[in-house]
Amino acid sequence: MSIDIRPTFSLGDDFDDESIPSLNMANGNAATVLTALGWTQEDMEVIASEGIDVTPLDMTARLILAGTFPEMVQERAPERTANWIDNGTSHAYIMDRLSVIRDIVAWADKNGRTVSIY
């Protein structure tokens, strides 16, 4: 299972798909990044089951908070359970994903769109 973050589109939109930034993350990585952006576990349950649309202003505020309060950006340690390995999520990975999300928010704002997270 995975989570996508991208600008919201309407039926009939005519954009060049190559120029539209988007992001797909596995659930564990997505949960770590969304936590850094201030979403709670309850919020993430809604995101995973129904998805949400967020304004560029709200997303920008969340990105500013994540950058202003680096303690919100916490790594997830690797774990091994039986034959399953979870490689965790490094601080560098999280910061890279936040950079991609900034690009998504900028594109959405420039084109009058919200940001879909589902």
N, C-alpha and C positions, 0 to 999 in steps of 0.2 A: 504494500500500500504506500501511497505517496501523497504529497501536498503540492499543489501548483499555486504560484503567485504570478499574476499577469494583469495587464489592463483589461477592464471590462469591455466587452463588445456587444453590439446589437446585431440582430439579423440584418443582412444586407450591407454591413460595413465593408468598405473597399480600401483596405490597407495592405501594403506590401508586407507579408508575413516575415520576411527576412530582416526587416528593420524594427520589429516589435520585440522589445526585451521581455523575457519570461524566465521563470525559475521553477524547477521541479526538485523536490528533496524527499528523501525517505522520511518516514514518520519520526524516527528518533532525532534526526538532524533538524527537521522542521520544528519539532517541539522545542529543541534547544534554541533555535533562532527566534521563534515566536515568543519564548519566555524572555529573551533579551529585549524584545520589542514591547514587553509589558503585558502580554496576554497571559491569562490564568489557565489552569488546567480545565476549568469549566468552559472558558472561551474556546479552548482547543477542541473540546468535545463537540461544540457547535460547529466549528470550522470543519472538522473531519466528517461530520454527518450531513451538514446542510450547506456549508460554505458561507462566506460573508463578502460584502462589498464595503470597502473603506475609502473615504475621501483622501485625495492626495495630502490635504492639510493634516488630517489625523495621522497618516503614515509618516509625514515629515516630522511631526512632533515626536512620534515614537522613535524614529531614527535619531533625532537630536538627543533624546533621553538616553538611548543606548550608547551614543558616543560621549555624552557628558558624564554618565555614571558607568564607568567601565566595569564596576562590580556586578552590574546587571548581566554582563556578558561572561558567563561562566562555562568553562569546558565541561564536557561529559566524559568521564573516565571510561576506558575500554573495559569490557566485561566478557567473561567466557562462562557459558552455561552448557554443560554437556558438550555436544558437538557444535553449538552455536557460538559465533564470535561476533561481538558488537565492538567495532573499532573505536567507538566514542566520537567525540567532536572536539577538534582543537580550536583554540582561540583564533588562530589565523584563518581557519575555515569559516568560522562564524563571521569574522570581519569581512571576508571575501563575499559571503552571501549577503551581508548588509549592504555592501557596495553595489551588488547586482540589484537589490531591492531599491536602492536610491535611483538607479537608472530606470527601473520600472515606474517608480513614482514620478520622476521627471517627465517621462514619455506620456504617462496618463494625464498629468497636469497640463502639459502642452497641447494635448489633443482633446481636452475636455472630458476625460474619462475618470471613473473610479478605479480602484484596484481590487481585483477579485482574488480571494484566497479560498481555495477549496481542495 
